[in-house]
Amino acid sequence: MSQILRLAFGVLLACGIILPVSAQDGRLTISIGFGPVSEVPDPRAGYNGWMSNQTGVTETLMGIDYDLNLYPRLAAGIEQSSPTTWRVTLRDGVKFHDGTPLTADSVVTAIAAISDEAHPGYNTRITKLLDLADMNAKGDNVVMFETKSPNAAFPWTLSEPGIAILGDPSEAFPINATGPYVFREAIPEQLYRVEANPDYRLGPPGLEEIRVVVAGDPATAALAFEAGEVDMVINYPETDFERIQSTGALGFSAPTARLYFYTVNASSGPMTNPLIRQAVSMAIDRQGIVDAVLSGVGGVPAGTVYPEGKGWAADIPAAYDPARAEELLAMAGAVKEAGSWMMDNEPLEIDIVTYSSRAALPPTAELTQAFLAAIGVRAHVKVGEWGASNDAIAAGEADMFLQAWVTTPQGDPGAVLETLLKSDGGSNSGKYTNPELDKLLAAGRLTFDQERRKAIYDEVQEIIASDAALIPVFHVSQVNVARTGLSGYAVHPTETYWITHETTFTE
């Protein structure tokens, strides 16, 4: 944004003026904190499928509704034939963007790429989630899946955005999917652009074009919104949410399954000691952070991984007890001298890393630093990019990594914990290991009775809390803003759905 535009923007702010709605010509520009990683980001690789799913380009066999219930999407239905065999019947009349029909063979080909190391869609995380022994087509509209072991989460896994069903790519359709919007271009870390698919099976989309642009941080996105450069901001700064609505903007806020939490370095440094991890957890005033950082627009202190009311949360309070924290430090062998804790004759210091693309992260880290200082533990905070922070914790160069993840992106409780905390988890950057936890997570997959599964994941949460395998801070509502007239949009609890064919702007 130019200096002149910033000055003009300041005048508009003072007057409470929202600039004209650019989306009324059928184009919607959305600002977010993360961008595409390549010019043609294969939806199956990494987490690329989130954006293609959010913008209505790709679709999955199964979906998750706004009440976190599973429903058939490209599938017409799913049946379990044996403990390891699943029969998926496809919907009739589904076509890829190039006009070719969706068939069982195309589904097999699309999903097979996920486990092919030579393919751009290769994804070790999703390969582990699927755990496939075999997969084959039965005629044109039935796919048979055989898992390596019984997997109660399998139907839910098929809603994972990365398991996008794609047809053969071409120059015209490099991401040849089935959704209401067609991928047109991507500029790494800057832009993701899609256009309407007029032949979508449920009817023509309500917008001609959607542009997703990347803001370096939420404050920059807020400036762009009020300057009229973007029509919608995903993850708007919570501290400004009430004021922006008073200017005429639409505000969207609803509880999600997103958890702000600390990954701990369990392989080197002070956080290898579970007593110190527990002390750090006890020192954090979570309610104080929620009050200060989220400005009352939606957030609750987190004692465990899953939010209350989402079906999987165990009854574990968010404990704040500085005195107990100091007792735990003493039990760990630390000694307090002149108001500061020493460990092995060295000051007990904790390095915290986080990233700035979510407005609540840096102040949460800084408040944690202050709470630790209050009990005599010195902490250092470094704010960078997600990748650099993840690399730092993985390399043992930091002790705590503040992140924000949706804990039930497929509606099922096991997947995220397996990737974050299982010994071989794809995102276990803190290198935490616990054989008992590994066994329970495996048992959660093998158990089909829902009451027994709930008991297993309750026990998983008890271990996480008692061992401080990760340190939950708060669950948050997503806070978004848009120009007046947006309809057909609501905050989804998994955050993986934004745009449908019904999303539009009205006068």
C-alpha positions in Angstrom: 0.0 0.0 0.0 1.4 3.4 -1.0 2.1 6.2 1.6 -0.6 8.4 0.0 -3.1 5.5 0.2 -2.3 5.0 3.8 -2.9 8.7 4.6 -6.2 8.6 2.7 -7.1 5.4 4.5 -6.5 7.1 7.8 -9.1 9.9 6.9 -11.6 7.2 5.9 -11.1 5.4 9.2 -11.7 8.6 11.2 -15.0 9.1 9.3 -16.0 5.5 9.6 -16.4 5.0 5.8 -16.2 1.7 4.0 -15.2 2.0 0.4 -17.4 0.7 -2.5 -17.9 -3.0 -2.8 -15.7 -4.3 -5.5 -17.3 -7.7 -5.2 -20.6 -6.4 -6.6 -19.3 -7.0 -10.1 -19.2 -10.8 -9.4 -15.6 -10.9 -8.2 -14.6 -11.6 -4.6 -11.2 -10.9 -3.2 -10.3 -12.7 0.1 -7.3 -11.9 2.2 -5.6 -14.7 4.2 -2.3 -15.2 6.0 -1.0 -18.2 4.0 -0.6 -18.6 0.2 0.0 -21.2 -2.4 3.4 -22.8 -2.4 3.8 -23.2 -6.2 2.3 -22.1 -9.5 0.2 -25.3 -9.7 -0.2 -26.5 -6.1 -1.3 -30.1 -6.3 -4.2 -30.4 -3.8 -3.0 -33.8 -2.6 0.5 -32.5 -1.5 1.2 -30.9 1.8 -1.8 -28.9 2.9 -2.6 -27.5 -0.6 -6.0 -29.2 -0.5 -7.2 -26.8 2.1 -7.2 -23.8 -0.2 -8.6 -25.7 -3.2 -11.4 -27.1 -1.0 -12.0 -23.7 0.6 -12.3 -21.9 -2.8 -14.6 -24.5 -4.3 -12.2 -26.0 -6.8 -11.9 -29.6 -5.4 -14.2 -32.0 -3.7 -13.8 -35.1 -1.6 -15.7 -38.4 -1.4 -17.0 -37.5 2.0 -17.7 -34.2 3.7 -18.2 -32.7 7.1 -21.3 -30.5 7.8 -21.6 -27.5 10.1 -22.5 -29.8 13.0 -19.4 -31.9 12.4 -21.4 -34.8 11.0 -20.1 -36.9 8.2 -22.1 -36.9 4.9 -21.6 -38.3 1.3 -20.2 -35.7 -1.1 -18.8 -37.1 -4.3 -19.8 -40.5 -2.9 -23.5 -41.5 -2.9 -22.7 -43.7 0.1 -20.2 -45.8 2.0 -20.6 -49.3 3.5 -18.2 -51.5 5.5 -18.0 -55.0 4.1 -15.5 -56.3 6.6 -13.3 -54.8 9.4 -10.8 -53.8 6.7 -13.0 -53.4 3.6 -15.1 -50.4 2.6 -17.3 -50.0 -0.5 -17.8 -46.5 -1.8 -20.5 -45.9 -4.4 -20.1 -42.7 -6.5 -22.8 -40.2 -7.4 -24.1 -40.2 -10.9 -23.6 -37.4 -13.3 -20.5 -35.9 -11.8 -18.0 -34.4 -14.3 -14.5 -33.0 -14.1 -13.9 -29.4 -15.2 -12.8 -30.7 -18.6 -16.2 -32.4 -19.1 -15.0 -36.0 -18.6 -17.1 -38.1 -16.2 -16.1 -39.1 -12.7 -15.5 -42.9 -12.6 -14.3 -45.4 -10.2 -11.1 -45.7 -12.2 -10.5 -41.9 -11.9 -10.9 -42.1 -8.2 -8.4 -44.9 -7.8 -5.9 -43.0 -10.0 -6.3 -39.8 -8.1 -5.9 -41.4 -4.7 -3.0 -43.7 -5.8 -0.9 -40.6 -6.4 -0.9 -39.7 -2.7 1.3 -42.7 -1.9 3.5 -42.5 -5.1 6.8 -40.9 -4.1 7.5 -40.0 -7.7 4.2 -38.1 -8.0 3.8 -34.3 -7.2 0.7 -35.3 -5.1 2.8 -37.6 -2.8 1.8 -37.0 0.9 3.2 -39.1 3.7 0.8 -37.6 6.2 -2.3 -38.7 4.2 -0.7 -42.0 3.2 -0.5 -42.8 7.0 -4.1 -41.7 7.5 -5.4 -43.9 4.7 -3.3 -46.9 5.6 -4.4 -48.6 2.4 -3.4 -52.2 1.5 -5.4 -52.1 -1.8 -7.9 -50.1 -3.8 -9.7 -51.1 -7.0 -12.6 -50.2 -9.2 -15.7 -52.3 -9.5 -17.4 -51.2 -12.6 -17.8 -47.4 -13.3 -19.3 -46.3 -9.9 -17.9 -48.5 -7.1 -14.5 -48.3 -5.4 -13.4 -50.9 -3.0 -10.9 -49.9 -0.3 -8.9 -52.4 1.7 -7.0 -51.0 4.8 -4.0 -52.7 6.3 -5.7 -52.9 9.6 -9.2 -52.1 11.0 -9.7 -48.4 10.9 -12.8 -46.8 12.5 -11.7 -43.4 11.2 -11.6 -44.4 7.6 -14.9 -42.9 6.4 -14.0 -39.6 8.2 -10.5 -39.7 6.6 -12.2 -39.5 3.1 -13.3 -35.9 4.0 -9.6 -34.8 4.3 -9.2 -32.0 1.8 -6.0 -33.5 0.6 -7.8 -36.5 -0.7 -9.1 -34.5 -3.6 -10.6 -36.4 -6.5 -8.9 -35.1 -9.7 -9.0 -36.0 -13.4 -6.2 -36.0 -15.9 -4.5 -32.5 -15.9 -4.1 -30.5 -19.1 -2.8 -27.0 -20.0 -6.4 -25.7 -19.8 -7.2 -27.5 -16.5 -3.9 -28.1 -14.6 -6.0 -28.9 -11.5 -8.9 -30.8 -13.1 -11.4 -31.2 -10.3 -15.2 -31.3 -9.9 -16.1 -28.3 -7.8 -18.1 -25.1 -8.6 -15.0 -23.2 -9.3 -12.1 -23.8 -11.7 -8.4 -23.2 -10.8 -6.9 -20.6 -13.1 -3.6 -19.4 -11.6 -1.4 -19.2 -8.5 1.5 -17.0 -7.7 3.5 -18.5 -4.8 2.8 -16.8 -1.5 0.8 -14.1 -3.2 -2.3 -15.2 -5.2 -4.7 -18.1 -5.8 -7.3 -17.3 -8.5 -10.4 -19.3 -9.5 -13.3 -18.8 -11.9 -16.9 -20.0 -12.0 -17.6 -23.5 -13.4 -20.9 -22.8 -15.3 -21.5 -26.6 -15.7 -21.4 -27.4 -12.0 -23.9 -30.2 -11.3 -25.7 -28.3 -8.5 -26.1 -25.1 -10.5 -24.1 -22.1 -11.7 -22.0 -20.5 -9.0 -23.0 -17.1 -7.6 -19.6 -15.4 -8.3 -17.6 -15.1 -11.5 -14.2 -15.0 -9.9 -12.5 -15.5 -6.5 -9.1 -14.1 -5.8 -7.3 -15.2 -2.6 -4.5 -12.8 -1.8 -1.9 -13.1 0.9 -1.3 -10.5 3.6 1.9 -10.6 5.6 0.0 -10.3 8.9 -3.6 -9.7 10.0 -2.9 -5.9 10.6 -1.9 -5.6 6.9 -5.1 -7.5 5.9 -7.2 -5.1 8.0 -5.7 -2.1 6.4 -6.3 -3.5 2.9 -10.0 -4.3 3.8 -10.7 -0.7 5.0 -8.9 0.7 2.0 -11.2 -1.2 -0.3 -8.5 -3.4 -1.7 -10.1 -6.7 -0.5 -13.7 -7.7 0.1 -13.2 -10.3 2.9 -10.6 -11.1 5.5 -10.2 -14.6 7.0 -8.9 -14.3 10.6 -9.5 -10.6 11.1 -7.7 -9.2 14.2 -9.9 -9.9 17.2 -9.1 -6.7 19.0 -10.6 -4.7 16.1 -13.6 -6.9 15.4 -16.2 -4.8 17.3 -15.1 -1.5 15.8 -15.0 -2.7 12.2 -18.6 -3.9 12.4 -19.7 -0.5 13.5 -18.4 0.9 10.1 -21.0 -1.3 8.3 -18.9 -4.4 7.6 -20.3 -7.9 8.1 -18.8 -9.8 11.0 -18.7 -13.6 11.1 -17.6 -15.4 14.3 -18.4 -18.9 15.3 -16.6 -21.6 17.5 -14.2 -23.8 15.7 -12.1 -26.8 16.7 -8.9 -24.7 16.4 -6.5 -25.0 19.3 -3.7 -22.6 20.2 -1.1 -24.7 21.9 2.6 -25.2 22.5 4.6 -28.0 20.9 7.4 -28.8 23.4 10.9 -29.8 22.5 11.0 -33.2 24.2 14.4 -34.3 22.8 16.7 -31.6 24.2 16.8 -28.7 26.6 14.7 -28.1 29.7 11.4 -29.2 28.3 12.6 -32.8 28.1 11.7 -32.9 31.8 8.0 -33.5 32.2 8.0 -31.8 35.6 9.3 -28.6 33.9 6.7 -29.0 31.2 4.0 -29.3 33.8 5.4 -26.3 35.7 5.2 -24.1 32.5 1.7 -25.2 31.9 0.6 -24.4 35.4 2.3 -20.9 35.2 0.1 -19.8 32.2 -3.0 -17.8 33.1 -5.1 -19.0 30.1 -8.2 -16.9 31.1 -6.0 -13.8 31.3 -4.7 -14.5 27.8 -8.2 -15.0 26.4 -9.4 -11.8 27.9 -6.4 -9.8 26.7 -5.8 -11.3 23.3 -9.2 -12.2 22.0 -11.1 -9.1 23.2 -14.2 -11.1 24.1 -15.1 -12.2 20.5 -14.7 -15.9 21.2 -12.3 -18.1 23.0 -12.1 -20.3 26.0 -9.2 -21.5 28.1 -8.1 -25.0 27.1 -7.3 -27.8 29.5 -7.3 -30.4 26.8 -7.1 -30.8 23.0 -10.7 -30.8 22.0 -13.2 -28.0 22.6 -16.2 -28.5 24.8 -19.4 -29.3 23.0 -17.6 -31.0 20.1 -18.1 -34.5 21.4 -14.6 -35.7 22.2 -13.4 -33.4 25.0 -12.4 -35.0 28.3 -13.2 -33.2 31.6 -9.8 -31.7 32.1 -9.7 -28.1 33.6 -7.4 -25.4 32.4 -5.3 -25.2 35.6 -3.5 -22.0 36.6 -1.5 -22.4 39.8 1.8 -20.4 40.0 2.6 -21.8 43.4 2.3 -25.4 42.2 4.4 -24.5 39.2 7.2 -23.5 41.5 6.8 -26.7 43.5 7.2 -28.7 40.3 10.3 -26.8 39.3 11.9 -27.6 42.7 10.9 -31.3 42.2 12.7 -31.2 38.9 15.9 -30.2 40.6 15.8 -26.4 39.9 17.0 -24.0 42.6 15.7 -20.5 43.1 18.4 -17.9 43.7 17.7 -14.2 43.9 14.2 -14.6 42.5 15.4 -16.6 39.4 15.4 -20.4 38.9 18.7 -22.2 38.2 19.2 -25.6 36.7 22.6 -27.3 36.9 24.1 -24.0 38.0 22.8 -22.3 34.9 19.8 -19.9 34.6 16.6 -21.8 33.6 15.8 -20.2 30.3 13.1 -21.1 27.7 13.1 -20.1 24.1 9.7 -19.7 22.5 9.1 -19.4 18.8 5.9 -18.6 16.9 4.7 -16.9 13.7 2.7 -13.7 12.9 0.1 -14.7 10.4 -2.5 -15.2 13.1 -2.9 -12.0 15.2 -3.4 -13.8 18.5 -0.1 -15.8 18.4 2.6 -13.1 19.1 0.8 -11.6 22.1 0.0 -15.0 23.5 3.7 -15.9 23.4 4.6 -12.5 25.0 2.0 -13.0 27.8 3.4 -16.5 28.4 6.8 -14.9 28.7 5.4 -12.6 31.3 3.7 -15.4 33.3 7.0 -17.3 33.3 8.9 -14.3 34.5 6.4 -13.9 37.3 7.6 -17.2 38.8 11.2 -16.6 38.1 11.8 -18.3 34.7 13.3 -16.3 32.0 11.8 -16.8 28.5 12.7 -15.4 25.1 10.2 -14.9 22.3 11.1 -15.0 18.6 8.4 -14.3 16.0 9.0 -15.5 12.4 7.3 -17.6 9.8 5.6 -20.9 10.5 8.2 -22.9 8.6 11.2 -21.3 10.3 9.6 -21.8 13.7 8.8 -25.5 13.0 12.4 -26.0 11.8 13.7 -24.4 15.0 11.8 -26.7 17.3 12.7 -29.7 15.2 16.4 -28.8 15.2 16.4 -28.3 19.0 17.0 -24.6 18.6 13.8 -23.7 20.6 12.0 -25.1 23.6 8.4 -24.3 22.8 6.6 -23.6 19.5 3.2 -21.8 19.7 0.9 -23.0 17.0 -2.8 -23.0 16.0 -4.3 -26.2 14.6 -7.8 -27.4 14.0 -7.9 -30.6 16.1 -10.7 -32.4 14.3 -10.4 -31.4 10.6 -12.1 -34.6 9.5 -14.4 -34.6 12.5 -12.6 -37.6 14.0 -10.3 -37.2 17.1 -7.4 -39.4 16.1 -5.8 -38.0 13.0 -4.3 -34.8 14.4 -3.0 -36.4 17.6 -1.4 -39.1 15.5 0.5 -36.6 13.3 1.4 -34.3 16.3 2.3 -36.8 19.1 2.7 -40.3 17.7 6.4 -41.3 17.7 6.4 -41.4 13.9 3.9 -38.6 13.5 4.5 -36.5 10.4 4.3 -33.2 12.3 5.9 -34.3 15.6 8.5 -31.6 15.4 9.1 -31.7 19.2 10.1 -35.4 18.9 7.8 -36.5 21.7 7.6 -40.2 22.3 5.4 -42.2 24.6 4.8 -46.0 23.9 1.6 -46.0 25.9 0.2 -43.1 24.0 1.2 -44.7 20.7 -0.7 -47.9 21.7 -3.8 -45.9 22.6 -3.8 -43.9 19.4 -3.5 -47.2 17.5 -6.4 -48.7 19.5 -8.5 -45.7 18.7 -8.2 -46.6 15.0 -9.0 -50.2 15.7 -12.1 -49.7 17.8 -15.5 -49.3 16.1 -17.7 -49.0 19.1 -18.2 -45.2 19.8 -18.4 -45.4 23.6 -15.2 -47.5 23.7 -13.5 -45.0 21.3 -14.6 -42.1 23.6 -13.0 -43.9 26.6 -9.8 -44.4 24.7 -9.5 -40.8 23.6 -10.3 -39.7 27.2 -7.4 -41.7 28.3 -5.2 -40.2 25.6 -6.1 -36.7 26.8 -5.3 -37.6 30.4 -1.8 -38.8 29.3 -1.3 -35.6 27.3 -2.3 -33.5 30.3 -0.3 -35.4 32.9 2.8 -35.6 30.8 2.4 -32.1 29.2 3.0 -33.8 25.9 1.8 -30.5 24.4 0.5 -27.5 26.3 -3.0 -26.3 25.3 -3.7 -22.6 25.8 -7.2 -21.8 24.3 -9.8 -22.8 21.8 -10.8 -20.0 19.5 -13.7 -18.8 17.4 -12.8 -17.9 13.9 -13.3 -14.2 13.2 -13.9 -13.0 9.6 -15.2 -9.8 8.1 -16.7 -9.0 4.7 -18.4 -6.3 2.7 -22.2 -5.8 3.2 -24.2 -8.1 0.9 -22.3 -11.4 1.2 -24.6 -14.4 1.5 -24.2 -18.1 1.4 -21.3 -18.1 3.8 -20.8 -19.1 7.4 -17.8 -20.0 9.5 -17.3 -23.8 9.4 -16.0 -25.5 12.6 -13.2 -27.3 10.7 -12.3 -24.1 8.7 -11.8 -26.1 5.6 -14.9 -24.9 3.8 -15.5 -21.3 2.6 -17.2 -21.0 -0.8 -20.0 -23.0 -2.2 -21.9 -22.5 -5.5 -24.5 -20.6 -3.4 -22.1 -18.0 -2.1 -22.8 -14.6 -3.7 -23.1 -10.8 -3.1 -26.5 -9.1 -3.2 -27.3 -5.4 -3.5 
